[in-house]
Amino acid sequence: MDFYSNLDSRHLDISKPTLFEIESAHQLEHLLSPSLKFILSHYAQKYPRHLLHLLNNFDELNLLFRSVIEWHYLHSWNSTLIGKFYGLKLVNRLNLKFPSGNTGGAEEKLVRFQTLDTVQKLASLLELIGVPYLNIKLNNYYDSLLPSFYLKTLKPDSKWVDWVKVKFVQLYPVLKMFLKISNVVLKIFFLAGLKGVDCTSLIGSFFKIGHGRITTADHLLHQQSTAANTSTSTSSGSYQLTKTRPASLTASVRHWISQLTNNSTLISTVGTTLDSILPIFIFLLKFLEWYNTSQFGNLLSGSSSSSNSNTQSSNIGTTIQLNAENFNRPKIVSNEIGELLSKPKLTKYLTRQSCTTNNSEDSSNGKCKICHDTIHNPAIIETGYVFCYPCIYTFLQEGDSETGGRCPVTGKKLLGCRYSESLKEWKVSGVRKVIL
């Protein structure tokens, strides 16, 4: 939106938004679901009994609730939740030709001609909610198949299911790249004002959907449809737009509570409440962004840390003395660690890696701590150690329910490894490839 103020208003179309406005709305739409998931994950750590199940099914719940809310805005305003906040809407490019003889109410008639049909609303909902959901699921499935593809454990010659998986791993990145390039090309054509390009997405272009601005006629039609749904006994010619300031948050909450018993207006009441909450939510996000990036926040955090420096410095001498006393003491291995060391799997690797770690030869020479050779295709695990990707993946996957899924150096259980009792094997995740 900062670019919009620098543009020449004489060359702007009042009925067609700029690319900067559309991209600002899209960016905020893409940040909405991750922000809600981050907030839910934060409180799920404090109250796991009540919120952990919701966090595990966040994608499905987000798909359900956002579909209901976005469908309400598409049906009422021909817009989305964030699009209405920016004053943007979606228009039907199939009915843009307006008949001659424009008299009174021409703008209202034009808005009626530009209303989306049911198929276009479903296509817009698919692009807004369905495509991001499918993208998340396909990315997770691609990440789960990638280790098996690199280790060549899939057998496409013998099983048709493995053949489909191999083709998916090969073609999925190409498909994503094609879609990204197509969207970029459409945005360039839209920015250049090319004739016939009124949308910045493939789905919108295919279903003849364009971008427009919410005008006074849209508010007038919304009032008429709202009055018709509530069976208001008012003639069609007496509708007039009441230009008042938006309802406050308190008034919206009171109106929402008063309409809880009325099922026909419940969704519209929730939409009205969201219209008041969304600006406050965006303001808080901008304030937190400013606070975390400004010097004011650093000064406050520095003052709070300096207040605790005296308390921490008083314990430094005691800590050094205790560490000096405990340095020469023999370390006592617990029964649990002793039992783990007795396992043949960990005895083979863990004891050998302990000696290697003490000598620090492999770490300095860039050698893998499992095969003791130069690291090829490096990968890192959550303990911070780097290995060859095939070595660490095979090491974590092999073994029983106790010896598998552990760090080869420390023997610590990795959070990304889960043992399947039905398949009798480890499901390995959390191994990240390192780009050098």
N, C-alpha and C positions, 0 to 999 in steps of 0.2 A: 504493500500500500504506500510505501514511501516513494516509489517511482511515479505513482499516479499524480502526485502534486507537481511533479516536474514536467509533465506532458503539456503540450499546447492544446488547450481546451477547444480551440477553433477547429481542430481536425479530429475531434472525438465524436463518436456517434452516441447520442444520449440514450438510445434504446439498446445498444450493444456494449457489454462490458469489455474492459481491456484484459489482456492476457495476465497482467499482474494481479488484478482482482481475482480472476479465476484460480490462479496458482496459489494465492494466499488462502482462499477458501479450501482448496484441496490439501494444502499442507496442514491446516488446522484439523481437517477431517481425518487425515492419516495419523495425527498425534492424539486424537481423542481416545481411541481404544487402548493404545499403549499407556497413556497416562492413567486411565482407570485401572488397568491391570497392575501398574506399579503401586498405586495407592492400596489396592486390595492385597497385593503381596506384602506390603509393609505391615498392614494390620493382621495379616494371616500369620506372621511370625509371632505376634503377641497373643493372638487368640486362634491357635491352629485347630482347636476342637470344633469351632463354629464356622470358620472361614476357609479352611484348607480344602474342603470338598468343593466349595464355590470357585476357588482358585484353579483347581484341577480341571474344572469344566467351564472356565471363563470364556473360551472361544465360542462354545455353543450357546451359553447364556447371552453373551454379547450379540451373537447373530440373531437370537430371538427378540430381545428387547429393542435393539436398534432397528430391526426390520419393522416392528410395530410403530416406532416413533417416526422413522423416515417415511413410511407409507402414509402416515397421517399428514406430514408436511407436503408430500408429493400430491396427495389427494386434495388438500386444502389450498396450497399456495403454488403448486407446480414447482416446488423448490425443496431443498433439504434443510436440515436443522442448522447447519453452518452457513449454507447458502442464503437463508433468510436473514441471518445475522449480518451478512455482508450486503444484503439488498439485491441478491442475484436470484434468478429463476431459470428454469428450463422451458423452452418454447418448442412448439411443433412447427417444423419447417415445411410440412406438407400443405399448410393452409395459410401461407404468408401473403397470398394475393388478396388484396382487399377490394371489394367492389367500388365502382365509381360513385360519385355523388355523396361525398362524406358530409353528413349533417351532424346534428347533435348526437352525442353518445358514440361518436366514431371510435374513440379510444377504447371504450368499453367493448364494442363489437370486435375490435381487433384483438383484444385480450381473449375474448371467447374463441376466436378462430385459432389462436395460438395455444390453446389448452391441450395438454398432452392426453393422448388416448390411453386405454388400459395397457396395451402392449408396450408403449413407450415408458409408462410408469414402472412396469415390471422390469424392463430393460435397465432403466436408471437405478432401480433398487438392486438389481444384480450387479451392476458396475460398482455401486457404492458399498454394498455389504457382502455380496456373494463372492466377488473376485478376490478381495483381501482374505476372506476366510479360506478359499481354495488355495490361495498362494501360501498361506501359513501351513496348511496340511501337506501340500505338495513339497514344500521346502523341507519339512520334517521327514517326510518319506524319502526324499532324495538324500538327505544326510544319513539316514539309517541304512540305505543301500550302498553308499559310497565306499565304506570299508570293505564290504564283500566284493565289490567290483574291482578295487585295487588289489586285493589279495587273491582274486581269481577263484573264489569259492563258488561262484555261480556257474552253472553248467547249462548254457543255452542249447547245446546239441542234444541233450537228453530230456530236458524238461521245458515245456513251452512256457511255463510260468517264469522260469529263470530267463528265458529269451525275452519275454516282455519286460522284465526288470532291467536287463542289460540295455535294451533299446530305450527304455525310459531314462536311464542314467546318461545315455549318449545324446538323446534328443532334447531333454528338458532344458539344459543351458542354452541350446541353440534357439529354442522357442522363446525363452525369456528375453534373449538378446534381440530377437526379431520384434517382439512386442514393444520393447523399450525404444528401439530405433523408429518404429512406426509412430509411436506417440510423440517422439521428438520432432519427426518430420511434420506431423499434423500441427503441432504447436508453432513451428516455423511458418507453415502456410497460413495459419490463423493470424499470426502476428503480422505477416506481410499483407493481409487483407485479400487473399486469393478468393476469387468468386466461387461460391459453392461450398466453401469450408467455413462452417459456423460452429464447429465443435472441436474440442481438443482431445478426443478419445476415439478409439476404433468403434466401440459399441454405440456411442452417440452418433457417429457418422453413419453407421449402418442403418440405424433406426430413424434417421432424419431428425435428430434432436439438436437444437441450437441453444445458445445462451442469450439471456436477456436480463433486464432490470425490473425489479418490482416497482410499480408505479401506483399512482392514486387509484387508477381503475382496478388494480388487483385488490387493494384494500376494500374498495366498494363492492366488488363481486364476492369477496370473502364475507363481508357483512350480510350481503343478501343470502348467501348460502347458509350462513349460521342462523339467520332469522328464519329461513325456511325449514331448517332441521328442528328448530325449537318451536315450530308452529306458531310463529308470531303473526297476529292478525294485522298486517300492515300491507298496504298496496305496493305494487312493484315500482310505481313512479315516485314514491315518497322516501325512498332510501337515500340518505345523504351520509357522507363520510364525516364522522366526528373527529376532528383533529385535536387529540389530547395527547399528553405525554404518556409514555408506557407505564403500566401499573408497577408500583413498587413491589419489593419482595414480600413484605408483610401482607399487602393487599392480595397478591397472587396466592399466598399460602392460605389466607382466609377464604378466598374464592374457591380454591381447590378443596378445602375441607367441606365447604358448604355443598359442593357438587359430588361428593363421594357416593351418595346414594343414587345418583342419576347416572346409569350406565351409558346412556346415549351421548353424554357430554363429558365422560370421564377422560377419554383420550385427548379431546380438545383442551380440557382443563390442564392436563399434564403438559401439553404443548405450550400453553400460555405461561405456566410456571417455568418451563425451561427457557422461554424467551427472556425472563427476568433473571434467572440464575446464571445463564451462559455469560452475559457481560461481566458479572462479578467473578466468575470462575476464570475468565480470560485475564481480567485485571490482576487477580492473585497470581496467576502464572507469570505475567509480565513483571510483577513486583518481586517475586522470588528470583526470577532471572536477573533482574537488576541487582538485587541484594547479593547474589552469589558472585556476580562479576564486578561489583563496584568495590572501591577502597573502604567504603563505610562498613561493609560486612567483614572485611579483613581486619579492620581496626577493632571491631567488637570481638571477633574471635581471638585476636591477639591479646586483648585485655583480659579475657577470660582465661586464656592459657597462662599468662604471666602471673595471675593471681594464685595459680596452683604451683608455680615454679618453686616457691619457697618451701612448700610442703614436700615436694618431690626431692629437692636438694638435701633436705635434712635426713633422708633415708639412703643417700648414695653411699655414705661410709659404711653403714650397716650392710648394705647389699654387697659391696665389694668384699667385706670381711667374710660374709657367709659364703660367697662364691669361692674365696681363697681356701676356706676350710673344707669345702666340699669337693675341691678340685682333685685331691689325691685319694678320696674315698672310693672304694670299689663300688661299682654300680650293681644293684641287685635287680635281677630280671624276674619279673612276676611270673606266676604259673601260666597265665594265659599266653604271654610272649614266649615262654619256654616251650609250651605245647606247639605253638606256631612254628618255632624254629626247628622242632623235631619233624615237621612235615617234609617229605622228600622234595616237594616243589620249592618251598622256601629255602630249604637247606642248600639246594643247588644254586639258587640265584642270590638270596638275601645275604648269606654269609660271604659269598664271593664279592658282592657289591659293597659290603661294609668295608672290606679291606681296600677295595678300589677307591671308595670315597675318602678313606683316611690318607691314602697316597696321593689323591687328587691328580692322578695321571690322565684318566680318561677325560675328566672335565677340562683339563688344560690342553689336551691334544685334540679335542673335538671328537672323541670316540664314543660309540654307543656303550652303555653300561650293561647291556645284555649280550651282544655278540662280540664286544671288544674290538670292533672294526670302525672305520670311518663312518660317521652318520650319513646315511642316504635317506632322502625323503623325511626330514626331521619332523618330529611331533612332540608336543609337550603335554604333560598331565597336570592335575591340580596340585601336586606336591612341588612342582617347579622343575622337575628333571626332564631332560630331553633325550629321546631315544629315536631309533629308526622306527618309522610308522609300522611296517610289518612285524618287527620284533615286539614292540610294546602291545600291539593289538593281539597278537597270538599269545603273548604271555598272560594278558588279562583275561582272555577268553578261555584258555585252558585251565584245568584244575577243578576241584570239587567246590562245594559250597563254602568251605573255610579257607582254602588256599588260593582260590582264584579271586580276581578283582582287587588285587592289592598292589601297592607300589613296589617295584622290584628292589628299591634301595631301602626304604624305611619300613616296609611291611604294613603301612597304613591302608585301611580300607578306603577305596575311592567312592565318592558319592555318586558318580556317574555310572557305576557298574551295578547291575541288578542280576541276581541269580534266579533263573526260571526253573521251578521245581518240576513243571510238566515236561519241559524240553531237556532238562538236566544239562543246561549250559548257561554261560554268562552272557547277558546283554550289555555290551560295552558302548558307552557314550561318554562325552566329555574329553575325548582325545582330540586335541587341536593341532592342525598342521601349522608349521612355522615356515614363513617365507623369509629366506635369508637374502 
